[in-house]
Amino acid sequence: MTVENPTESIPTQDSLALEKGVSDKVCLVPGDYFFIECIEVANEITDTEKSDFLMLQIEGLSPFPLDQILWGYFALEGSDHYLIYAALKDRLALEKIDELEHFTWVIPSFIPHLLLGKSKEEPASMVQSLSQVDKAHSYEMHLAKDQALVFCENQSKADSQPESEVESDAPEPFEPLDPLEQVEPATVSLSTNQLWAADIRPGDFKSKEQKNRSRLGIVNRSIKYSLFFLCLILVSEIGLVLANTWLASYTSKIDQQSAMVRVIEDQHSLINKLEQISQNELRPVAALERANEVRSQTNSKIIYDAVEINGANSVTIKGTAGSVNQFNIYVTKLTQSGYFKISEDPKYITRGGKTTFTLKMDYQHSDKTL
């Protein structure tokens, strides 16, 4: 946004509001509407007391009551002096400079000059020239995110020479510019604290507006964070739906393949059992034949009720004998045969002339015969 010579046109509110797109944000009031004074402020006065001190100063200098003027102040850089300035409300109203509450900032047009001009004049002597600064400077400005004002000197305008200063029509010799000597346009900014002090609207309005903007900032940040968390929740929900879809598909595939998996597991189990049998050389028939041969040699009344043979050729015989002596003879013959080795002490019990026993032994295969 470029501001050039605001006082050359009729100072209506539209012309003071700069260009289209920012007409609801900044209003620069020409300097010739203001009474300006430079005040030295003692270092003993704290920052919180300066506003009240300067208000007393402007009240003493102005011939009009404070409710009839619009005033503000600006701290001069590198100095303990402050510019205080005031404009009559009725005069501004006659020039259609009203309804200032709709703007973000309302400041005098000489404020950018103080920042960009870097005047070497003494604070007390610069007051007389401030009302004419609009005719000598042009600049660009924009609002930052925190509503601070950033000013940038328009180099092409600043370097141009006014026609009134041209004394001769004779062409001047062309001298190319050294790129190293070209100066970047000056850029300065006004913080929100400086702008609140420089703003000319009433103090009650500025205090209320400051609170409203603070609340609005909190609301905007809350909305931004809420939108962020909402997006995060939506992304999480989408991820959850995709994960559930994938899980359902995966579970369906497992159910479809479970029958085939069980068949393969049964086959593996059978193969493992066959491998164990082949490795242990299980011989259930031979073990039972050898035990029967020993039993026939004893001529005893030994009867098998149950015979168990596991994968390690371990034989468990449960049965009955005519007496304990017959059972002991049978056990002795089994041991002497060389095919069997008693693994646990035999268990037996005699009731009603009948001996019931449990015999556990290991079979050792051999091709010899008894």
VOBA-1610 file (N, C-alpha, C; in pm, whole numbers, padded with zeros to 5 digits, always signed):
BEGIN
Met+00085-00115+00000Met+00000+00000+00000Met+00089+00122+00000Thr+00074+00215-00097Thr+00159+00333-00113Thr+00081+00457-00072Val+00144+00541+00013Val+00080+00662+00060Val+00158+00780+00003Glu+00094+00866-00072Glu+00162+00980-00132Glu+00078+01105-00110Asn+00142+01206-00053Asn+00086+01339-00042Asn-00063+01341-00005Pro-00101+01290+00111Pro-00243+01286+00146Pro-00307+01424+00150Thr-00231+01527+00175Thr-00291+01660+00190Thr-00318+01726+00057Glu-00273+01668-00054Glu-00299+01729-00183Glu-00440+01703-00232Ser-00508+01606-00172Ser-00646+01576-00209Ser-00739+01617-00097Ile-00868+01612-00125Ile-00964+01648-00021Ile-00956+01545+00089Pro-00934+01585+00212Pro-00909+01489+00320Pro-01036+01426+00372Thr-01107+01357+00286Thr-01226+01284+00331Thr-01182+01156+00399Gln-01281+01092+00465Gln-01246+00969+00535Gln-01198+00861+00440Asp-01258+00855+00320Asp-01214+00753+00224Asp-01071+00777+00180Ser-01032+00902+00159Ser-00895+00929+00115Ser-00796+00905+00226Leu-00838+00924+00350Leu-00748+00902+00462Leu-00732+00755+00495Ala-00823+00674+00444Ala-00818+00531+00474Ala-00729+00456+00380Leu-00650+00524+00300Leu-00551+00464+00212Leu-00619+00388+00099Glu-00570+00273+00063Glu-00617+00207-00058Glu-00725+00104-00027Lys-00790+00060-00134Lys-00894-00042-00121Lys-00834-00170-00066Gly-00904-00234+00022Gly-00855-00357+00084Gly-00805-00332+00224Val-00769-00208+00259Val-00727-00177+00395Val-00806-00059+00451Ser-00916-00021+00384Ser-00993+00095+00426Ser-01059+00074+00562Asp-01067-00048+00609Asp-01125-00074+00740Asp-01017-00102+00844Lys-00892-00064+00814Lys-00784-00099+00905Lys-00705+00022+00955Val-00663+00111+00865Val-00572+00219+00904Val-00624+00352+00850Cys-00619+00453+00935Cys-00652+00589+00894Cys-00538+00681+00935Leu-00477+00748+00836Leu-00370+00845+00861Leu-00429+00985+00848Val-00427+01060+00955Val-00482+01196+00957Val-00370+01294+00925Pro-00386+01383+00825Pro-00280+01477+00789Pro-00232+01559+00908Gly-00101+01589+00906Gly-00040+01657+01021Gly-00088+01798+01042Asp-00140+01867+00939Asp-00179+02006+00957Asp-00309+02022+01034Tyr-00371+01911+01077Tyr-00489+01919+01163Tyr-00452+01922+01311Phe-00323+01904+01341Phe-00282+01881+01480Phe-00207+02001+01536Phe-00231+02020+01665Phe-00144+02103+01747Phe-00038+02009+01804Ile+00090+02040+01787Ile+00199+01950+01824Ile+00290+02021+01922Glu+00331+01947+02024Glu+00425+02000+02123Glu+00522+01890+02162Cys+00645+01929+02191Cys+00749+01834+02234Cys+00770+01852+02384Ile+00757+01743+02459Ile+00766+01746+02604Ile+00878+01654+02650Glu+00958+01704+02741Glu+01061+01619+02802Glu+01002+01552+02925Val+01022+01420+02933Val+00968+01341+03044Val+01083+01292+03130Ala+01076+01319+03257Ala+01183+01279+03348Ala+01191+01128+03360Asn+01311+01078+03381Asn+01333+00933+03393Asn+01265+00875+03516Glu+01239+00960+03616Glu+01176+00909+03739Glu+01032+00867+03717Ile+00970+00914+03610Ile+00831+00878+03583Ile+00827+00740+03519Thr+00752+00649+03578Thr+00744+00512+03528Thr+00657+00505+03403Asp+00669+00392+03335Asp+00592+00375+03211Asp+00442+00381+03235Thr+00397+00327+03347Thr+00253+00330+03377Thr+00203+00471+03410Glu+00294+00560+03454Glu+00255+00696+03490Glu+00267+00794+03374Lys+00337+00753+03267Lys+00364+00847+03159Lys+00237+00890+03088Ser+00143+00797+03067Ser+00020+00832+02997Ser-00058+00938+03074Asp-00069+00921+03206Asp-00141+01021+03286Asp-00065+01154+03288Phe+00068+01146+03294Phe+00148+01269+03295Phe+00130+01348+03165Leu+00135+01277+03053Leu+00121+01345+02923Leu-00022+01395+02903Met-00120+01326+02959Met-00258+01375+02950Met-00273+01506+03025Leu-00207+01518+03139Leu-00210+01644+03213Leu-00143+01755+03134Gln-00034+01718+03063Gln+00036+01819+02984Gln-00053+01870+02870Ile-00118+01777+02798Ile-00202+01818+02686Ile-00324+01895+02735Glu-00373+01860+02855Glu-00488+01932+02912Glu-00449+02075+02949Gly-00324+02093+02993Gly-00279+02227+03027Gly-00249+02312+02904Leu-00205+02249+02794Leu-00168+02324+02675Leu-00288+02354+02585Ser-00390+02267+02588Ser-00503+02283+02497Ser-00603+02383+02551Pro-00653+02473+02464Pro-00759+02565+02509Pro-00896+02501+02513Phe-00904+02375+02471Phe-01032+02305+02469Phe-01031+02191+02570Pro-01148+02153+02623Pro-01154+02038+02714Pro-01112+01909+02643Leu-01072+01811+02722Leu-01026+01685+02665Leu-01135+01613+02588Asp-01263+01632+02627Asp-01370+01561+02557Asp-01399+01621+02420Gln-01334+01734+02386Gln-01355+01796+02255Gln-01235+01776+02161Ile-01135+01707+02208Ile-01016+01687+02124Ile-00984+01538+02117Leu-00907+01504+02016Leu-00850+01370+02000Leu-00698+01386+02009Trp-00636+01311+02095Trp-00494+01332+02118Trp-00420+01200+02135Gly-00289+01206+02123Gly-00202+01091+02143Gly-00060+01139+02166Tyr+00030+01044+02182Tyr+00170+01082+02205Tyr+00261+00977+02142Phe+00385+01018+02117Phe+00482+00930+02051Phe+00619+00957+02110Ala+00688+00849+02151Ala+00821+00860+02210Ala+00925+00874+02100Leu+01008+00976+02108Leu+01115+00996+02010Leu+01229+00901+02040Glu+01276+00832+01936Glu+01378+00730+01953Glu+01508+00793+02001Gly+01572+00729+02098Gly+01701+00775+02150Gly+01692+00904+02227Ser+01576+00935+02282Ser+01559+01062+02354Ser+01459+01042+02466Asp+01464+01134+02562Asp+01365+01133+02669Asp+01251+01230+02641His+01238+01272+02514His+01132+01363+02472His+01015+01286+02410Tyr+00897+01340+02429Tyr+00775+01283+02373Tyr+00704+01392+02292Leu+00651+01351+02177Leu+00563+01439+02101Leu+00420+01417+02149Ile+00354+01523+02188Ile+00211+01515+02218Ile+00139+01600+02114Tyr+00026+01551+02069Tyr-00045+01619+01961Tyr-00195+01603+01984Ala-00270+01701+01934Ala-00415+01700+01955Ala-00482+01765+01834Ala-00600+01715+01802Ala-00683+01770+01693Ala-00824+01791+01745Leu-00887+01897+01699Leu-01023+01930+01744Leu-01124+01838+01673Lys-01210+01777+01752Lys-01309+01683+01697Lys-01399+01751+01594Asp-01445+01872+01625Asp-01537+01940+01534Asp-01471+01968+01399Arg-01344+02005+01400Arg-01276+02032+01273Arg-01264+01906+01190Leu-01230+01795+01255Leu-01221+01669+01182Leu-01357+01627+01129Ala-01463+01653+01206Ala-01598+01617+01161Ala-01639+01698+01039Leu-01599+01827+01037Leu-01631+01911+00921Leu-01562+01859+00794Glu-01448+01800+00811Glu-01374+01744+00697Glu-01414+01598+00671Lys-01523+01554+00735Lys-01574+01418+00719Lys-01474+01312+00766Ile-01396+01348+00865Ile-01306+01250+00929Ile-01373+01209+01059Asp-01464+01112+01049Asp-01538+01066+01165Asp-01557+00915+01156Glu-01636+00863+01247Glu-01657+00718+01257Glu-01523+00644+01263Leu-01434+00697+01345Leu-01299+00641+01354Leu-01295+00508+01429Glu-01404+00475+01496Glu-01403+00349+01572Glu-01398+00226+01483His-01423+00243+01353His-01422+00128+01263His-01281+00092+01215Phe-01184+00175+01245Phe-01047+00150+01200Phe-00969+00073+01305Thr-00868+00002+01257Thr-00777-00065+01350Thr-00687+00036+01419Trp-00632+00129+01342Trp-00545+00233+01397Trp-00581+00367+01333Val-00576+00473+01413Val-00594+00611+01366Val-00477+00692+01422Ile-00383+00728+01335Ile-00262+00796+01380Ile-00232+00914+01286Pro-00154+01011+01333Pro-00114+01122+01245Pro-00023+01072+01134Ser-00027+01142+01021Ser+00053+01100+00906Ser+00201+01129+00923Phe+00238+01211+01023Phe+00381+01239+01041Phe+00453+01131+01122Ile+00380+01036+01176Ile+00445+00928+01252Ile+00539+00846+01163Pro+00496+00803+01041Pro+00590+00732+00954Pro+00714+00815+00921His+00698+00948+00907His+00813+01034+00879His+00914+01029+00993Leu+00863+01028+01116Leu+00954+01022+01230Leu+01033+00891+01231Leu+00970+00785+01181Leu+01039+00656+01180Leu+01133+00643+01061Leu+01088+00688+00942Leu+01166+00671+00820Leu+01263+00785+00793Gly+01227+00908+00838Gly+01309+01023+00806Gly+01441+01027+00878Lys+01445+00970+01000Lys+01566+00972+01081Lys+01620+01116+01091Ser+01533+01208+01123Ser+01571+01349+01127Ser+01679+01374+01231Lys+01775+01459+01194Lys+01883+01494+01286Lys+01851+01621+01364Glu+01731+01674+01346Glu+01693+01794+01418Glu+01675+01764+01566Glu+01693+01869+01644Glu+01666+01857+01786Glu+01516+01839+01806Pro+01475+01765+01911Pro+01332+01741+01933Pro+01250+01868+01938Ala+01302+01973+01998Ala+01224+02096+02011Ala+01207+02169+01879Ser+01303+02151+01784Ser+01298+02226+01659Ser+01226+02153+01547Met+01198+02026+01563Met+01134+01950+01455Met+00983+01968+01451Val+00926+02027+01554Val+00780+02038+01562Val+00725+02119+01446Gln+00796+02229+01408Gln+00744+02318+01304Gln+00733+02251+01168Ser+00818+02150+01143Ser+00820+02086+01011Ser+00728+01966+00999Leu+00671+01920+01109Leu+00593+01796+01104Leu+00463+01812+01025Ser+00405+01931+01024Ser+00277+01947+00954Ser+00293+01944+00803Gln+00415+01954+00750Gln+00439+01954+00606Gln+00506+01827+00556Val+00522+01730+00639Val+00598+01611+00600Val+00526+01531+00493Asp+00394+01539+00484Asp+00320+01459+00386Asp+00361+01493+00244Lys+00406+01616+00221Lys+00441+01658+00087Lys+00582+01615+00047Ala+00656+01561+00138Ala+00796+01530+00109Ala+00829+01382+00113His+00734+01297+00155His+00766+01155+00172His+00656+01067+00113Ser+00698+00951+00067Ser+00606+00845+00025Ser+00658+00714+00079Tyr+00568+00623+00107Tyr+00607+00497+00169Tyr+00498+00394+00147Glu+00535+00271+00172Glu+00441+00159+00170Glu+00426+00105+00310Met+00309+00053+00340Met+00287+00000+00475Met+00187-00114+00470His+00196-00199+00572His+00101-00310+00584His+00091-00351+00729Leu-00017-00419+00760Leu-00040-00470+00895Leu+00020-00608+00910Ala+00096-00628+01018Ala+00149-00760+01049Ala+00040-00845+01114Lys+00073-00972+01139Lys-00025-01063+01198Lys-00068-01019+01337Asp+00027-00959+01412Asp-00006-00912+01547Asp-00061-00771+01547Gln-00102-00720+01426Gln-00160-00587+01406Gln-00060-00475+01424Ala+00070-00507+01426Ala+00172-00403+01421Ala+00176-00345+01280Leu+00221-00220+01268Leu+00230-00153+01139Leu+00375-00155+01091Val+00395-00199+00968Val+00529-00206+00908Val+00534-00104+00795Phe+00633-00015+00799Phe+00651+00088+00698Phe+00777+00058+00619Cys+00767+00073+00487Cys+00881+00053+00398Cys+00891+00173+00305Glu+01007+00235+00302Glu+01026+00352+00217Glu+01018+00313+00071Asn+00938+00386-00006Asn+00927+00362-00150Asn+01046+00428-00217Gln+01147+00347-00251Gln+01275+00400-00297Gln+01261+00480-00427Ser+01176+00430-00519Ser+01161+00499-00646Ser+01101+00638-00628Lys+01013+00654-00530Lys+00952+00783-00502Lys+01045+00872-00422Ala+01117+00811-00328Ala+01203+00890-00242Ala+01321+00946-00320Asp+01367+00870-00421Asp+01483+00913-00498Asp+01447+01013-00606Ser+01316+01024-00639Ser+01276+01116-00745Ser+01286+01260-00696Gln+01318+01353-00784Gln+01337+01494-00747Gln+01215+01573-00789Pro+01158+01659-00705Pro+01042+01739-00742Pro+01075+01832-00856Glu+00972+01862-00940Glu+00993+01947-01056Glu+01032+02088-01017Ser+00990+02136-00898Ser+01022+02271-00855Ser+01170+02292-00832Glu+01242+02179-00809Glu+01384+02189-00782Glu+01467+02185-00908Val+01405+02167-01025Val+01479+02162-01151Val+01504+02305-01197Glu+01629+02349-01198Glu+01663+02486-01231Glu+01705+02504-01376Ser+01737+02394-01445Ser+01786+02407-01582Ser+01734+02294-01665Asp+01710+02323-01794Asp+01666+02220-01887Asp+01781+02145-01948Ala+01905+02184-01916Ala+02022+02118-01976Ala+02034+01978-01921Pro+02053+01879-02008Pro+02066+01740-01960Pro+02193+01721-01880Glu+02180+01643-01774Glu+02296+01613-01692Glu+02365+01490-01745Pro+02496+01484-01732Pro+02570+01366-01781Pro+02524+01240-01709Phe+02516+01132-01785Phe+02472+01004-01730Phe+02585+00939-01651Glu+02554+00901-01527Glu+02652+00835-01442Glu+02591+00704-01393Pro+02643+00592-01438Pro+02588+00463-01393Pro+02608+00444-01244Leu+02508+00382-01181Leu+02514+00357-01037Leu+02595+00232-01008Asp+02675+00244-00908Asp+02750+00128-00862Asp+02656+00039-00780Pro+02640-00088-00818Pro+02549-00175-00741Pro+02584-00181-00593Leu+02712-00165-00560Leu+02752-00173-00420Leu+02706-00051-00342Glu+02679+00063-00418Glu+02639+00184-00350Glu+02488+00196-00334Gln+02412+00107-00396Gln+02267+00112-00385Gln+02225+00072-00245Val+02132+00147-00187Val+02089+00125-00049Val+01951+00060-00050Glu+01937-00039+00032Glu+01808-00106+00044Glu+01708-00009+00109Pro+01581-00010+00064Pro+01480+00077+00124Pro+01468+00052+00274Ala+01454+00160+00349Ala+01442+00148+00495Ala+01308+00087+00531Thr+01311-00002+00629Thr+01189-00067+00677Thr+01185-00055+00829Val+01077-00004+00880Val+01059+00012+01024Val+00919-00035+01059Ser+00896-00053+01187Ser+00764-00099+01231Ser+00725-00032+01361Leu+00596-00023+01382Leu+00539+00028+01506Leu+00474-00088+01579Ser+00516-00112+01701Ser+00456-00219+01780Ser+00316-00178+01824Thr+00241-00276+01869Thr+00104-00246+01913Thr+00104-00151+02033Asn+00204-00163+02123Asn+00211-00070+02237Asn+00234+00073+02189Gln+00323+00089+02091Gln+00345+00222+02036Gln+00220+00275+01965Leu+00151+00187+01896Leu+00032+00229+01822Leu-00081+00270+01916Trp-00098+00197+02026Trp-00203+00237+02121Trp-00173+00375+02178Ala-00045+00405+02201Ala-00009+00537+02253Ala-00028+00644+02146Ala+00007+00612+02019Ala-00002+00712+01913Ala-00144+00731+01862Asp-00232+00634+01884Asp-00369+00644+01837Asp-00440+00761+01905Ile-00515+00839+01826Ile-00575+00963+01878Ile-00716+00944+01931Arg-00770+00827+01926Arg-00906+00807+01974Arg-00911+00814+02127Pro-01030+00835+02187Pro-01041+00852+02333Pro-00984+00734+02411Gly-00936+00765+02531Gly-00874+00661+02614Gly-00970+00551+02653Asp-01096+00586+02685Asp-01195+00483+02721Asp-01218+00387+02606Phe-01228+00443+02485Phe-01249+00358+02367Phe-01130+00266+02347Lys-01008+00321+02359Lys-00888+00240+02335Lys-00875+00129+02440Ser-00910+00160+02565Ser-00903+00058+02671Ser-01002-00055+02643Lys-01124-00018+02605Lys-01226-00119+02574Lys-01188-00199+02450Glu-01139-00129+02348Glu-01101-00196+02223Glu-00983-00290+02245Gln-00891-00251+02331Gln-00776-00336+02361Gln-00820-00467+02425Lys-00915-00458+02517Lys-00968-00579+02581Lys-01042-00666+02479Asn-01121-00601+02393Asn-01195-00677+02292Asn-01101-00750+02197Arg-00994-00684+02156Arg-00898-00750+02065Arg-00825-00863+02135Ser-00797-00844+02264Ser-00733-00953+02339Ser-00825-01074+02345Arg-00954-01049+02373Arg-01050-01161+02377Arg-01064-01224+02239Leu-01069-01139+02136Leu-01081-01192+02001Leu-00961-01278+01963Gly-00843-01233+02007Gly-00723-01313+01981Gly-00730-01449+02049Ile-00781-01450+02172Ile-00795-01578+02244Ile-00896-01667+02173Val-01008-01606+02129Val-01110-01685+02058Val-01054-01741+01928Asn-00980-01657+01854Asn-00922-01704+01727Asn-00823-01817+01750Arg-00741-01802+01853Arg-00646-01911+01883Arg-00720-02038+01925Ser-00827-02020+02004Ser-00905-02137+02046Ser-00967-02207+01925Ile-01021-02127+01831Ile-01080-02185+01711Ile-00973-02258+01629Lys-00854-02196+01618Lys-00747-02258+01542Lys-00706-02391+01605Tyr-00689-02392+01739Tyr-00653-02517+01806Tyr-00766-02620+01795Ser-00893-02571+01803Ser-01004-02664+01791Ser-01008-02728+01653Leu-00983-02648+01550Leu-00978-02702+01414Leu-00864-02802+01401Phe-00751-02771+01463Phe-00638-02864+01457Phe-00674-02998+01521Phe-00732-02991+01642Phe-00770-03115+01710Phe-00882-03187+01635Leu-00973-03111+01572Leu-01078-03174+01493Leu-01018-03250+01375Cys-00923-03186+01308Cys-00855-03256+01197Cys-00782-03379+01248Leu-00720-03365+01366Leu-00649-03479+01423Leu-00745-03594+01453Ile-00863-03559+01508Ile-00963-03662+01538Ile-01014-03726+01410Leu-01039-03644+01307Leu-01086-03699+01180Leu-00983-03793+01119Val-00856-03752+01124Val-00751-03839+01072Val-00745-03969+01152Ser-00761-03957+01286Ser-00759-04077+01370Ser-00876-04169+01337Glu-00995-04108+01317Glu-01112-04188+01283Glu-01094-04259+01149Ile-01039-04187+01052Ile-01014-04248+00921Ile-00914-04363+00935Gly-00810-04339+01014Gly-00712-04445+01037Gly-00774-04565+01107Leu-00865-04538+01204Leu-00931-04648+01276Leu-01021-04728+01183Val-01095-04657+01095Val-01181-04727+00999Val-01098-04813+00905Leu-00988-04759+00857Leu-00900-04837+00768Leu-00841-04956+00840Ala-00802-04936+00967Ala-00745-05046+01045Ala-00850-05156+01069Asn-00974-05114+01102Asn-01081-05214+01123Asn-01113-05289+00993Thr-01111-05216+00882Thr-01136-05282+00753Thr-01028-05385+00723Trp-00903-05345+00746Trp-00792-05438+00723Trp-00801-05557+00817Leu-00835-05532+00946Leu-00845-05640+01044Leu-00957-05737+01006Ala-01071-05683+00961Ala-01181-05771+00920Ala-01140-05857+00800Ser-01072-05796+00705Ser-01025-05872+00589Ser-00926-05979+00630Tyr-00836-05942+00723Tyr-00736-06037+00771Tyr-00801-06153+00846Thr-00902-06120+00930Thr-00972-06225+01005Thr-01047-06318+00911Ser-01107-06261+00807Ser-01178-06343+00709Ser-01083-06441+00639Lys-00966-06392+00605Lys-00867-06481+00541Lys-00824-06592+00636Ile-00809-06557+00765Ile-00770-06659+00864Ile-00878-06766+00876Asp-01006-06720+00880Asp-01115-06817+00890Asp-01120-06908+00768Gln-01094-06849+00652Gln-01096-06930+00530Gln-00983-07032+00528Gln-00872-07000+00587Gln-00755-07088+00582Gln-00741-07177+00705Ser-00829-07155+00806Ser-00815-07232+00931Ser-00832-07382+00909Ala-00929-07422+00824Ala-00950-07565+00799Ala-00826-07627+00736Met-00769-07558+00639Met-00648-07609+00575Met-00532-07615+00674Val-00526-07515+00764Val-00418-07513+00863Val-00431-07631+00959Arg-00555-07662+00999Arg-00575-07776+01090Arg-00533-07907+01023Val-00564-07922+00895Val-00523-08043+00823Val-00370-08053+00819Ile-00306-07943+00792Ile-00159-07943+00788Ile-00101-07974+00925Glu-00163-07917+01031Glu-00116-07944+01168Glu-00130-08092+01202Asp-00243-08152+01163Asp-00262-08296+01188Asp-00158-08378+01114Gln-00129-08338+00992Gln-00027-08410+00915Gln+00111-08398+00979His+00142-08278+01025His+00271-08260+01093His+00278-08343+01220Ser+00165-08346+01295Ser+00163-08427+01419Ser+00184-08575+01389Leu+00119-08623+01283Leu+00136-08764+01245Leu+00280-08792+01203Ile+00335-08698+01126Ile+00474-08716+01082Ile+00568-08720+01201Asn+00543-08632+01300Asn+00629-08631+01419Asn+00619-08763+01495Lys+00498-08816+01505Lys+00481-08944+01575Lys+00553-09056+01501Leu+00541-09054+01368Leu+00609-09157+01289Leu+00760-09145+01302Glu+00809-09019+01307Glu+00953-09000+01325Glu+00998-09051+01461Gln+00916-09027+01565Gln+00950-09078+01697Gln+00953-09230+01698Ile+00856-09290+01631Ile+00853-09437+01626Ile+00975-09492+01555Ser+01011-09424+01442Ser+01126-09472+01367Ser+01256-09453+01444Gln+01265-09344+01521Gln+01387-09319+01597Gln+01396-09410+01719Asn+01284-09439+01784Asn+01284-09523+01905Asn+01274-09671+01876Glu+01251-09708+01752Glu+01237-09850+01713Glu+01135-09921+01800Leu+01017-09864+01806Leu+00909-09920+01887Leu+00870-10059+01833Arg+00868-10156+01924Arg+00836-10295+01887Arg+00733-10351+01984Pro+00610-10305+01975Pro+00508-10351+02070Pro+00477-10500+02058Val+00475-10552+01935Val+00441-10694+01916Val+00550-10783+01972Ala+00677-10746+01942Ala+00789-10828+01990Ala+00794-10829+02142Ala+00769-10709+02204Ala+00772-10702+02350Ala+00664-10790+02411Leu+00545-10789+02353Leu+00437-10871+02406Leu+00465-11020+02386Glu+00525-11056+02273Glu+00559-11198+02248Glu+00660-11247+02350Arg+00764-11166+02378Arg+00866-11209+02474Arg+00806-11222+02613Ala+00717-11129+02651Ala+00655-11139+02784Ala+00567-11265+02794Asn+00498-11302+02687Asn+00415-11423+02688Asn+00501-11548+02695Glu+00617-11548+02627Glu+00707-11663+02631Glu+00755-11687+02774Val+00792-11579+02843Val+00838-11594+02981Val+00723-11644+03069Arg+00604-11591+03046Arg+00490-11634+03126Arg+00460-11781+03106Ser+00470-11833+02983Ser+00443-11976+02957Ser+00546-12065+03022Gln+00671-12015+03042Gln+00777-12096+03104Gln+00756-12111+03255Thr+00683-12022+03316Thr+00665-12027+03461Thr+00551-12119+03503Asn+00466-12160+03408Asn+00351-12244+03440Asn+00268-12185+03553Ser+00253-12055+03555Ser+00179-11986+03661Ser+00046-11935+03605Lys-00041-11906+03697Lys-00173-11854+03658Lys-00170-11700+03652Ile-00091-11647+03562Ile-00081-11501+03545Ile-00167-11460+03426Ile-00255-11369+03452Ile-00348-11322+03348Ile-00327-11170+03330Tyr-00316-11125+03198Tyr-00300-10982+03167Tyr-00439-10917+03156Asp-00457-10814+03233Asp-00580-10733+03218Asp-00560-10618+03118Ala-00441-10558+03118Ala-00412-10447+03025Ala-00261-10438+03004Val-00223-10405+02881Val-00081-10388+02846Val-00066-10254+02772Glu+00024-10168+02821Glu+00050-10038+02757Glu+00198-10032+02716Ile+00220-09992+02591Ile+00356-09977+02539Ile+00366-09837+02478Asn+00458-09752+02530Asn+00472-09617+02477Asn+00588-09608+02379Gly+00619-09485+02338Gly+00718-09466+02233Gly+00858-09505+02271Ala+00890-09518+02398Ala+01026-09555+02440Ala+01037-09703+02471Asn+00944-09785+02417Asn+00942-09929+02443Asn+00930-09957+02592Ser+00857-09869+02660Ser+00830-09892+02801Ser+00700-09969+02811Val+00703-10082+02883Val+00588-10174+02890Val+00530-10168+03031Thr+00398-10150+03037Thr+00327-10152+03165Thr+00222-10262+03156Ile+00233-10359+03247Ile+00140-10474+03248Ile+00059-10468+03375Lys-00073-10473+03360Lys-00163-10481+03473Lys-00239-10613+03462Gly-00235-10692+03575Gly-00302-10822+03568Gly-00316-10887+03705Thr-00341-11020+03704Thr-00358-11095+03830Thr-00271-11220+03826Ala-00233-11267+03947Ala-00153-11390+03960Ala-00217-11478+04067Gly-00182-11611+04062Gly-00242-11703+04158Gly-00194-11675+04298Ser-00070-11624+04312Ser-00016-11593+04444Ser+00099-11494+04425Val+00147-11450+04540Val+00260-11356+04537Val+00384-11427+04488Asn+00404-11555+04525Asn+00522-11629+04481Asn+00523-11644+04330Gln+00409-11676+04273Gln+00402-11688+04127Gln+00438-11554+04058Phe+00394-11446+04114Phe+00425-11314+04054Phe+00574-11285+04065Asn+00635-11318+04184Asn+00778-11292+04201Asn+00861-11378+04106Ile+00820-11504+04087Ile+00892-11591+03993Ile+00884-11533+03851Tyr+00767-11481+03815Tyr+00747-11424+03682Tyr+00838-11302+03661Val+00846-11219+03763Val+00933-11098+03754Val+01078-11140+03740Thr+01120-11243+03818Thr+01258-11289+03811Thr+01290-11343+03673Lys+01200-11422+03615Lys+01220-11478+03481Lys+01230-11366+03375Leu+01147-11265+03387Leu+01153-11154+03292Leu+01290-11087+03296Thr+01344-11068+03417Thr+01474-11002+03430Thr+01585-11091+03374Gln+01575-11221+03401Gln+01679-11314+03355Gln+01676-11336+03204Ser+01565-11307+03141Ser+01554-11330+02996Ser+01644-11237+02916Gly+01683-11123+02972Gly+01768-11026+02901Gly+01690-10931+02812Tyr+01561-10954+02798Tyr+01479-10863+02715Tyr+01416-10749+02797Phe+01402-10769+02925Phe+01330-10672+03007Phe+01416-10624+03123Lys+01393-10496+03157Lys+01460-10437+03273Lys+01353-10364+03354Ile+01339-10405+03481Ile+01235-10348+03566Ile+01269-10201+03589Ser+01175-10110+03554Ser+01199-09965+03569Ser+01146-09911+03701Glu+01045-09976+03759Glu+00992-09937+03890Glu+00966-10062+03971Asp+00965-10043+04102Asp+00935-10158+04189Asp+00793-10206+04160Pro+00778-10336+04146Pro+00644-10391+04118Pro+00547-10360+04232Lys+00422-10337+04195Lys+00318-10308+04292Lys+00216-10422+04287Tyr+00182-10473+04404Tyr+00085-10583+04406Tyr+00009-10579+04537Ile-00108-10644+04537Ile-00192-10654+04655Ile-00272-10784+04645Thr-00284-10856+04759Thr-00352-10986+04761Thr-00481-10974+04841Arg-00591-11014+04776Arg-00721-11013+04842Arg-00801-11136+04798Gly-00851-11205+04898Gly-00936-11322+04869Gly-00863-11426+04786Gly-00733-11450+04815Gly-00658-11551+04744Gly-00621-11511+04603Lys-00630-11383+04570Lys-00601-11336+04435Lys-00507-11215+04445Thr-00397-11220+04368Thr-00296-11112+04372Thr-00308-11024+04246Thr-00335-10897+04268Thr-00344-10798+04157Thr-00213-10719+04154Phe-00156-10704+04034Phe-00023-10638+04027Phe-00019-10536+03912Thr+00080-10448+03923Thr+00116-10351+03817Thr+00267-10358+03801Leu+00310-10386+03678Leu+00452-10407+03652Leu+00497-10315+03538Lys+00599-10233+03567Lys+00655-10143+03467Lys+00798-10183+03437Met+00829-10197+03307Met+00963-10240+03267Met+00994-10188+03127Asp+01122-10190+03093Asp+01169-10146+02962Asp+01209-10265+02879Tyr+01163-10265+02753Tyr+01194-10378+02663Tyr+01318-10345+02583Gln+01412-10443+02577Gln+01534-10429+02498Gln+01534-10538+02394His+01520-10496+02269His+01501-10593+02161His+01632-10665+02130Ser+01614-10792+02100Ser+01727-10875+02057Ser+01671-10985+01968Asp+01748-11025+01866Asp+01701-11127+01772Asp+01719-11269+01824Lys+01786-11285+01940Lys+01805-11421+01997Lys+01672-11474+02050Thr+01662-11599+02064Thr+01541-11662+02117Thr+01567-11715+02256Leu+01459-11732+02329Leu+01476-11783+02466Leu+01512-11929+02465
//
